[in-house]
Structures are given as structure tokens and as C-alpha cells.
Amino acid sequence: MPLHKHHHEQASYIVEGRYRVKIGETERVMEEGDCYFVPANVEHSQVALERTMSIDAFSPPREEYKSKQIQPKSFLS
């Protein structure tokens, strides 16, 4: 995801893989089990360094995501 900002606060948990995450002026490589928080209106970006999966939560909820149907991936297979 290229550098951007939005009025939502964002919390992300990395389920699988590694990302290079930039929040404001801070840049780090985040990996499986890590989480990060992005305050509202702060520029940030995320670049996948390998196959990745993350869970993102936004406050307030993002209206454009409310109507999307997402099929969960089974971790047991």
C-alpha cells in the first residue's frame, strides 16, 4: 500500500509473512505476530516483503468495507 492517510485510526496484526511498515517518520520491518497502530491522519505505508496476511481494524469503521463479503481462510487444513 503506497503512502497514504485517512481519518480512521488503524490497528493491524500480522498473521503471516513480513511487511516493511512506515508510520510518520518511523520505518520498521514487521513480521508474524507483530502488531502496529496508526493514529488518524498520519501518513503511512505497507510493503509486503513475502507472502503475507494481516488483520486490520479501523475506528470509526470504514463504510466501504462493511458491504464486502470475505471468505475466511481455514488455518486447519
Gaussian input, Z-matrix of N, CA and C with variables (Angstrom, degrees):
# hf/3-21g

backbone

0 1
 N
 C     1     B1
 C     2     B2     1     A1
 N     3     B3     2     A2     1     D1
 C     4     B4     3     A3     2     D2
 C     5     B5     4     A4     3     D3
 N     6     B6     5     A5     4     D4
 C     7     B7     6     A6     5     D5
 C     8     B8     7     A7     6     D6
 N     9     B9     8     A8     7     D7
 C    10    B10     9     A9     8     D8
 C    11    B11    10    A10     9     D9
 N    12    B12    11    A11    10    D10
 C    13    B13    12    A12    11    D11
 C    14    B14    13    A13    12    D12
 N    15    B15    14    A14    13    D13
 C    16    B16    15    A15    14    D14
 C    17    B17    16    A16    15    D15
 N    18    B18    17    A17    16    D16
 C    19    B19    18    A18    17    D17
 C    20    B20    19    A19    18    D18
 N    21    B21    20    A20    19    D19
 C    22    B22    21    A21    20    D20
 C    23    B23    22    A22    21    D21
 N    24    B24    23    A23    22    D22
 C    25    B25    24    A24    23    D23
 C    26    B26    25    A25    24    D24
 N    27    B27    26    A26    25    D25
 C    28    B28    27    A27    26    D26
 C    29    B29    28    A28    27    D27
 N    30    B30    29    A29    28    D28
 C    31    B31    30    A30    29    D29
 C    32    B32    31    A31    30    D30
 N    33    B33    32    A32    31    D31
 C    34    B34    33    A33    32    D32
 C    35    B35    34    A34    33    D33
 N    36    B36    35    A35    34    D34
 C    37    B37    36    A36    35    D35
 C    38    B38    37    A37    36    D36
 N    39    B39    38    A38    37    D37
 C    40    B40    39    A39    38    D38
 C    41    B41    40    A40    39    D39
 N    42    B42    41    A41    40    D40
 C    43    B43    42    A42    41    D41
 C    44    B44    43    A43    42    D42
 N    45    B45    44    A44    43    D43
 C    46    B46    45    A45    44    D44
 C    47    B47    46    A46    45    D45
 N    48    B48    47    A47    46    D46
 C    49    B49    48    A48    47    D47
 C    50    B50    49    A49    48    D48
 N    51    B51    50    A50    49    D49
 C    52    B52    51    A51    50    D50
 C    53    B53    52    A52    51    D51
 N    54    B54    53    A53    52    D52
 C    55    B55    54    A54    53    D53
 C    56    B56    55    A55    54    D54
 N    57    B57    56    A56    55    D55
 C    58    B58    57    A57    56    D56
 C    59    B59    58    A58    57    D57
 N    60    B60    59    A59    58    D58
 C    61    B61    60    A60    59    D59
 C    62    B62    61    A61    60    D60
 N    63    B63    62    A62    61    D61
 C    64    B64    63    A63    62    D62
 C    65    B65    64    A64    63    D63
 N    66    B66    65    A65    64    D64
 C    67    B67    66    A66    65    D65
 C    68    B68    67    A67    66    D66
 N    69    B69    68    A68    67    D67
 C    70    B70    69    A69    68    D68
 C    71    B71    70    A70    69    D69
 N    72    B72    71    A71    70    D70
 C    73    B73    72    A72    71    D71
 C    74    B74    73    A73    72    D72
 N    75    B75    74    A74    73    D73
 C    76    B76    75    A75    74    D74
 C    77    B77    76    A76    75    D75
 N    78    B78    77    A77    76    D76
 C    79    B79    78    A78    77    D77
 C    80    B80    79    A79    78    D78
 N    81    B81    80    A80    79    D79
 C    82    B82    81    A81    80    D80
 C    83    B83    82    A82    81    D81
 N    84    B84    83    A83    82    D82
 C    85    B85    84    A84    83    D83
 C    86    B86    85    A85    84    D84
 N    87    B87    86    A86    85    D85
 C    88    B88    87    A87    86    D86
 C    89    B89    88    A88    87    D87
 N    90    B90    89    A89    88    D88
 C    91    B91    90    A90    89    D89
 C    92    B92    91    A91    90    D90
 N    93    B93    92    A92    91    D91
 C    94    B94    93    A93    92    D92
 C    95    B95    94    A94    93    D93
 N    96    B96    95    A95    94    D94
 C    97    B97    96    A96    95    D95
 C    98    B98    97    A97    96    D96
 N    99    B99    98    A98    97    D97
 C   100   B100    99    A99    98    D98
 C   101   B101   100   A100    99    D99
 N   102   B102   101   A101   100   D100
 C   103   B103   102   A102   101   D101
 C   104   B104   103   A103   102   D102
 N   105   B105   104   A104   103   D103
 C   106   B106   105   A105   104   D104
 C   107   B107   106   A106   105   D105
 N   108   B108   107   A107   106   D106
 C   109   B109   108   A108   107   D107
 C   110   B110   109   A109   108   D108
 N   111   B111   110   A110   109   D109
 C   112   B112   111   A111   110   D110
 C   113   B113   112   A112   111   D111
 N   114   B114   113   A113   112   D112
 C   115   B115   114   A114   113   D113
 C   116   B116   115   A115   114   D114
 N   117   B117   116   A116   115   D115
 C   118   B118   117   A117   116   D116
 C   119   B119   118   A118   117   D117
 N   120   B120   119   A119   118   D118
 C   121   B121   120   A120   119   D119
 C   122   B122   121   A121   120   D120
 N   123   B123   122   A122   121   D121
 C   124   B124   123   A123   122   D122
 C   125   B125   124   A124   123   D123
 N   126   B126   125   A125   124   D124
 C   127   B127   126   A126   125   D125
 C   128   B128   127   A127   126   D126
 N   129   B129   128   A128   127   D127
 C   130   B130   129   A129   128   D128
 C   131   B131   130   A130   129   D129
 N   132   B132   131   A131   130   D130
 C   133   B133   132   A132   131   D131
 C   134   B134   133   A133   132   D132
 N   135   B135   134   A134   133   D133
 C   136   B136   135   A135   134   D134
 C   137   B137   136   A136   135   D135
 N   138   B138   137   A137   136   D136
 C   139   B139   138   A138   137   D137
 C   140   B140   139   A139   138   D138
 N   141   B141   140   A140   139   D139
 C   142   B142   141   A141   140   D140
 C   143   B143   142   A142   141   D141
 N   144   B144   143   A143   142   D142
 C   145   B145   144   A144   143   D143
 C   146   B146   145   A145   144   D144
 N   147   B147   146   A146   145   D145
 C   148   B148   147   A147   146   D146
 C   149   B149   148   A148   147   D147
 N   150   B150   149   A149   148   D148
 C   151   B151   150   A150   149   D149
 C   152   B152   151   A151   150   D150
 N   153   B153   152   A152   151   D151
 C   154   B154   153   A153   152   D152
 C   155   B155   154   A154   153   D153
 N   156   B156   155   A155   154   D154
 C   157   B157   156   A156   155   D155
 C   158   B158   157   A157   156   D156
 N   159   B159   158   A158   157   D157
 C   160   B160   159   A159   158   D158
 C   161   B161   160   A160   159   D159
 N   162   B162   161   A161   160   D160
 C   163   B163   162   A162   161   D161
 C   164   B164   163   A163   162   D162
 N   165   B165   164   A164   163   D163
 C   166   B166   165   A165   164   D164
 C   167   B167   166   A166   165   D165
 N   168   B168   167   A167   166   D166
 C   169   B169   168   A168   167   D167
 C   170   B170   169   A169   168   D168
 N   171   B171   170   A170   169   D169
 C   172   B172   171   A171   170   D170
 C   173   B173   172   A172   171   D171
 N   174   B174   173   A173   172   D172
 C   175   B175   174   A174   173   D173
 C   176   B176   175   A175   174   D174
 N   177   B177   176   A176   175   D175
 C   178   B178   177   A177   176   D176
 C   179   B179   178   A178   177   D177
 N   180   B180   179   A179   178   D178
 C   181   B181   180   A180   179   D179
 C   182   B182   181   A181   180   D180
 N   183   B183   182   A182   181   D181
 C   184   B184   183   A183   182   D182
 C   185   B185   184   A184   183   D183
 N   186   B186   185   A185   184   D184
 C   187   B187   186   A186   185   D185
 C   188   B188   187   A187   186   D186
 N   189   B189   188   A188   187   D187
 C   190   B190   189   A189   188   D188
 C   191   B191   190   A190   189   D189
 N   192   B192   191   A191   190   D190
 C   193   B193   192   A192   191   D191
 C   194   B194   193   A193   192   D192
 N   195   B195   194   A194   193   D193
 C   196   B196   195   A195   194   D194
 C   197   B197   196   A196   195   D195
 N   198   B198   197   A197   196   D196
 C   199   B199   198   A198   197   D197
 C   200   B200   199   A199   198   D198
 N   201   B201   200   A200   199   D199
 C   202   B202   201   A201   200   D200
 C   203   B203   202   A202   201   D201
 N   204   B204   203   A203   202   D202
 C   205   B205   204   A204   203   D203
 C   206   B206   205   A205   204   D204
 N   207   B207   206   A206   205   D205
 C   208   B208   207   A207   206   D206
 C   209   B209   208   A208   207   D207
 N   210   B210   209   A209   208   D208
 C   211   B211   210   A210   209   D209
 C   212   B212   211   A211   210   D210
 N   213   B213   212   A212   211   D211
 C   214   B214   213   A213   212   D212
 C   215   B215   214   A214   213   D213
 N   216   B216   215   A215   214   D214
 C   217   B217   216   A216   215   D215
 C   218   B218   217   A217   216   D216
 N   219   B219   218   A218   217   D217
 C   220   B220   219   A219   218   D218
 C   221   B221   220   A220   219   D219
 N   222   B222   221   A221   220   D220
 C   223   B223   222   A222   221   D221
 C   224   B224   223   A223   222   D222
 N   225   B225   224   A224   223   D223
 C   226   B226   225   A225   224   D224
 C   227   B227   226   A226   225   D225
 N   228   B228   227   A227   226   D226
 C   229   B229   228   A228   227   D227
 C   230   B230   229   A229   228   D228

   B1=1.4382
   B2=1.5240
   B3=1.3234
   B4=1.4566
   B5=1.5346
   B6=1.3166
   B7=1.4524
   B8=1.5318
   B9=1.3272
   B10=1.4603
   B11=1.5282
   B12=1.3225
   B13=1.4588
   B14=1.5191
   B15=1.3288
   B16=1.4633
   B17=1.5138
   B18=1.3278
   B19=1.4711
   B20=1.5337
   B21=1.3196
   B22=1.4647
   B23=1.5288
   B24=1.3190
   B25=1.4550
   B26=1.5226
   B27=1.3247
   B28=1.4595
   B29=1.5203
   B30=1.3187
   B31=1.4606
   B32=1.5233
   B33=1.3276
   B34=1.4618
   B35=1.5221
   B36=1.3240
   B37=1.4612
   B38=1.5198
   B39=1.3197
   B40=1.4602
   B41=1.5244
   B42=1.3154
   B43=1.4657
   B44=1.5231
   B45=1.3406
   B46=1.4629
   B47=1.5182
   B48=1.3215
   B49=1.4499
   B50=1.5189
   B51=1.3443
   B52=1.4621
   B53=1.5279
   B54=1.3199
   B55=1.4615
   B56=1.5195
   B57=1.3173
   B58=1.4606
   B59=1.5227
   B60=1.3244
   B61=1.4540
   B62=1.5215
   B63=1.3245
   B64=1.4612
   B65=1.5237
   B66=1.3289
   B67=1.4611
   B68=1.5204
   B69=1.3243
   B70=1.4577
   B71=1.5206
   B72=1.3260
   B73=1.4651
   B74=1.5305
   B75=1.3355
   B76=1.4602
   B77=1.5236
   B78=1.3382
   B79=1.4644
   B80=1.5231
   B81=1.3371
   B82=1.4635
   B83=1.5214
   B84=1.3242
   B85=1.4631
   B86=1.5187
   B87=1.3270
   B88=1.4620
   B89=1.5223
   B90=1.3456
   B91=1.4584
   B92=1.5218
   B93=1.3197
   B94=1.4651
   B95=1.5295
   B96=1.3322
   B97=1.4586
   B98=1.5203
   B99=1.3431
   B100=1.4652
   B101=1.5278
   B102=1.3163
   B103=1.4538
   B104=1.5234
   B105=1.3154
   B106=1.4583
   B107=1.5171
   B108=1.3303
   B109=1.4610
   B110=1.5218
   B111=1.3277
   B112=1.4592
   B113=1.5246
   B114=1.3326
   B115=1.4652
   B116=1.5353
   B117=1.2987
   B118=1.4643
   B119=1.5250
   B120=1.3261
   B121=1.4649
   B122=1.5279
   B123=1.3290
   B124=1.4591
   B125=1.5275
   B126=1.3322
   B127=1.4637
   B128=1.5193
   B129=1.3382
   B130=1.4560
   B131=1.5215
   B132=1.3317
   B133=1.4664
   B134=1.5175
   B135=1.3263
   B136=1.4561
   B137=1.5258
   B138=1.3361
   B139=1.4637
   B140=1.5239
   B141=1.3238
   B142=1.4616
   B143=1.5180
   B144=1.3212
   B145=1.4634
   B146=1.5255
   B147=1.3156
   B148=1.4696
   B149=1.5184
   B150=1.3164
   B151=1.4712
   B152=1.5309
   B153=1.3282
   B154=1.4613
   B155=1.5167
   B156=1.3312
   B157=1.4591
   B158=1.5202
   B159=1.3281
   B160=1.4576
   B161=1.5166
   B162=1.3152
   B163=1.4584
   B164=1.5194
   B165=1.3243
   B166=1.4557
   B167=1.5168
   B168=1.3257
   B169=1.4645
   B170=1.5190
   B171=1.3263
   B172=1.4548
   B173=1.5300
   B174=1.3299
   B175=1.4615
   B176=1.5213
   B177=1.3340
   B178=1.4574
   B179=1.5312
   B180=1.3380
   B181=1.4692
   B182=1.5366
   B183=1.3075
   B184=1.4658
   B185=1.5186
   B186=1.3126
   B187=1.4722
   B188=1.5218
   B189=1.3457
   B190=1.4661
   B191=1.5269
   B192=1.3338
   B193=1.4602
   B194=1.5234
   B195=1.3005
   B196=1.4627
   B197=1.5261
   B198=1.3172
   B199=1.4569
   B200=1.5300
   B201=1.3292
   B202=1.4690
   B203=1.5275
   B204=1.3094
   B205=1.4551
   B206=1.5208
   B207=1.3160
   B208=1.4540
   B209=1.5213
   B210=1.3169
   B211=1.4473
   B212=1.5289
   B213=1.3354
   B214=1.4649
   B215=1.5253
   B216=1.3187
   B217=1.4677
   B218=1.5187
   B219=1.2889
   B220=1.4539
   B221=1.5217
   B222=1.3139
   B223=1.4536
   B224=1.5233
   B225=1.3255
   B226=1.4569
   B227=1.5215
   B228=1.3212
   B229=1.4682
   B230=1.5102
   A1=107.82
   A2=117.62
   A3=120.18
   A4=111.79
   A5=116.29
   A6=122.05
   A7=109.91
   A8=116.29
   A9=121.87
   A10=109.18
   A11=116.76
   A12=121.41
   A13=108.12
   A14=116.22
   A15=122.66
   A16=108.71
   A17=115.85
   A18=119.75
   A19=112.97
   A20=117.10
   A21=121.36
   A22=110.78
   A23=117.22
   A24=120.24
   A25=106.11
   A26=117.66
   A27=120.95
   A28=109.96
   A29=115.94
   A30=122.27
   A31=106.94
   A32=116.70
   A33=121.29
   A34=110.59
   A35=115.16
   A36=123.27
   A37=107.69
   A38=117.47
   A39=121.14
   A40=108.99
   A41=114.94
   A42=122.60
   A43=110.63
   A44=115.76
   A45=121.02
   A46=109.49
   A47=117.53
   A48=121.91
   A49=114.15
   A50=114.84
   A51=121.87
   A52=109.74
   A53=115.56
   A54=123.65
   A55=109.39
   A56=116.80
   A57=121.87
   A58=104.93
   A59=117.03
   A60=122.85
   A61=109.23
   A62=116.20
   A63=121.41
   A64=107.61
   A65=115.94
   A66=122.30
   A67=106.31
   A68=116.50
   A69=119.51
   A70=108.66
   A71=117.30
   A72=122.04
   A73=113.00
   A74=117.95
   A75=122.08
   A76=110.65
   A77=116.55
   A78=121.24
   A79=109.10
   A80=116.01
   A81=121.43
   A82=109.84
   A83=115.17
   A84=120.83
   A85=106.26
   A86=115.44
   A87=122.41
   A88=107.36
   A89=116.38
   A90=119.83
   A91=110.65
   A92=114.18
   A93=122.26
   A94=111.19
   A95=116.17
   A96=122.19
   A97=114.20
   A98=116.97
   A99=120.17
   A100=110.56
   A101=115.35
   A102=120.77
   A103=108.55
   A104=115.47
   A105=120.15
   A106=109.92
   A107=115.14
   A108=122.79
   A109=108.61
   A110=115.68
   A111=121.55
   A112=107.95
   A113=117.93
   A114=119.60
   A115=111.06
   A116=117.11
   A117=122.37
   A118=110.05
   A119=116.02
   A120=124.51
   A121=114.77
   A122=118.38
   A123=122.29
   A124=107.83
   A125=117.20
   A126=120.37
   A127=110.05
   A128=115.86
   A129=121.45
   A130=110.02
   A131=115.10
   A132=121.10
   A133=108.48
   A134=114.88
   A135=121.92
   A136=107.52
   A137=116.60
   A138=121.86
   A139=108.08
   A140=116.93
   A141=121.21
   A142=109.57
   A143=116.46
   A144=121.94
   A145=111.82
   A146=116.61
   A147=124.37
   A148=106.73
   A149=117.05
   A150=120.45
   A151=107.78
   A152=116.44
   A153=120.46
   A154=112.20
   A155=114.16
   A156=121.71
   A157=106.60
   A158=116.00
   A159=119.51
   A160=109.59
   A161=115.18
   A162=122.73
   A163=106.96
   A164=116.70
   A165=122.14
   A166=110.19
   A167=115.67
   A168=121.82
   A169=107.77
   A170=116.95
   A171=121.91
   A172=110.27
   A173=115.42
   A174=121.04
   A175=108.49
   A176=117.43
   A177=126.74
   A178=110.30
   A179=116.14
   A180=119.59
   A181=111.25
   A182=116.35
   A183=121.04
   A184=109.17
   A185=115.61
   A186=121.88
   A187=111.66
   A188=117.98
   A189=119.88
   A190=112.79
   A191=117.95
   A192=121.23
   A193=112.84
   A194=118.12
   A195=120.95
   A196=113.37
   A197=118.32
   A198=120.61
   A199=113.60
   A200=118.02
   A201=120.38
   A202=110.81
   A203=115.04
   A204=121.88
   A205=107.81
   A206=117.38
   A207=121.55
   A208=109.12
   A209=115.90
   A210=121.32
   A211=108.59
   A212=118.02
   A213=119.07
   A214=111.05
   A215=115.18
   A216=121.87
   A217=107.45
   A218=117.24
   A219=120.82
   A220=110.07
   A221=116.77
   A222=121.41
   A223=111.31
   A224=116.89
   A225=120.70
   A226=112.09
   A227=117.92
   A228=119.57
   A229=111.49
   D1=122.53
   D2=-179.46
   D3=-66.80
   D4=167.97
   D5=179.63
   D6=-55.44
   D7=128.10
   D8=-178.59
   D9=-158.78
   D10=173.71
   D11=173.14
   D12=-149.90
   D13=159.34
   D14=179.00
   D15=-152.70
   D16=166.13
   D17=-176.11
   D18=-79.73
   D19=-0.21
   D20=178.84
   D21=-88.94
   D22=142.66
   D23=164.54
   D24=-75.59
   D25=149.22
   D26=-177.70
   D27=-135.52
   D28=130.86
   D29=172.40
   D30=-118.64
   D31=132.94
   D32=-177.80
   D33=-129.92
   D34=139.64
   D35=176.77
   D36=-120.85
   D37=128.57
   D38=-178.36
   D39=-91.66
   D40=112.98
   D41=-177.81
   D42=-81.17
   D43=-38.62
   D44=-173.99
   D45=-152.12
   D46=140.99
   D47=172.78
   D48=90.79
   D49=-164.15
   D50=-178.51
   D51=-137.65
   D52=141.01
   D53=176.26
   D54=-125.41
   D55=150.15
   D56=164.24
   D57=-96.52
   D58=117.88
   D59=-175.32
   D60=-115.43
   D61=130.93
   D62=174.66
   D63=-119.34
   D64=125.97
   D65=177.42
   D66=-127.54
   D67=113.52
   D68=-173.83
   D69=62.32
   D70=-125.19
   D71=179.77
   D72=-95.27
   D73=-1.84
   D74=-176.87
   D75=-96.14
   D76=131.27
   D77=178.22
   D78=-128.27
   D79=133.23
   D80=-179.70
   D81=-144.76
   D82=157.14
   D83=169.57
   D84=-92.85
   D85=124.71
   D86=-179.34
   D87=-112.23
   D88=145.52
   D89=-177.20
   D90=-135.78
   D91=178.68
   D92=-177.92
   D93=-43.44
   D94=127.68
   D95=178.97
   D96=94.31
   D97=-14.10
   D98=178.40
   D99=-82.50
   D100=158.03
   D101=173.27
   D102=-139.50
   D103=159.63
   D104=177.94
   D105=-148.82
   D106=161.02
   D107=-177.62
   D108=-126.20
   D109=136.50
   D110=176.87
   D111=-118.80
   D112=115.68
   D113=176.38
   D114=-64.82
   D115=158.93
   D116=177.54
   D117=-58.50
   D118=141.81
   D119=173.97
   D120=63.82
   D121=21.98
   D122=175.48
   D123=-104.14
   D124=129.28
   D125=179.03
   D126=-64.75
   D127=138.38
   D128=-179.48
   D129=-154.46
   D130=159.42
   D131=177.11
   D132=-147.16
   D133=162.70
   D134=-179.02
   D135=-146.52
   D136=125.33
   D137=179.06
   D138=-123.41
   D139=123.91
   D140=177.55
   D141=-72.46
   D142=130.34
   D143=178.24
   D144=-96.16
   D145=-11.63
   D146=177.79
   D147=-164.27
   D148=-173.42
   D149=177.36
   D150=-57.96
   D151=130.00
   D152=-172.93
   D153=-138.36
   D154=159.34
   D155=171.26
   D156=-149.15
   D157=134.51
   D158=177.71
   D159=-139.58
   D160=161.47
   D161=175.65
   D162=-114.67
   D163=125.15
   D164=-179.67
   D165=-115.07
   D166=139.69
   D167=174.96
   D168=-126.26
   D169=138.51
   D170=-176.89
   D171=-124.15
   D172=143.78
   D173=174.79
   D174=-136.92
   D175=122.09
   D176=-2.99
   D177=-66.99
   D178=162.35
   D179=-179.46
   D180=-56.49
   D181=144.50
   D182=178.38
   D183=-82.11
   D184=117.27
   D185=-176.36
   D186=-58.50
   D187=-37.23
   D188=-176.21
   D189=-68.23
   D190=-15.90
   D191=179.15
   D192=-94.99
   D193=-15.90
   D194=-174.53
   D195=-63.11
   D196=-33.58
   D197=-175.56
   D198=-92.23
   D199=-4.01
   D200=-178.06
   D201=-78.47
   D202=136.96
   D203=176.01
   D204=-97.76
   D205=117.15
   D206=-179.64
   D207=-112.46
   D208=130.02
   D209=178.82
   D210=-87.67
   D211=118.17
   D212=-179.07
   D213=-67.87
   D214=146.30
   D215=177.05
   D216=-87.26
   D217=135.22
   D218=177.71
   D219=-80.62
   D220=125.20
   D221=178.12
   D222=-91.51
   D223=-1.64
   D224=-176.99
   D225=-94.46
   D226=-13.00
   D227=-176.95
   D228=-90.70

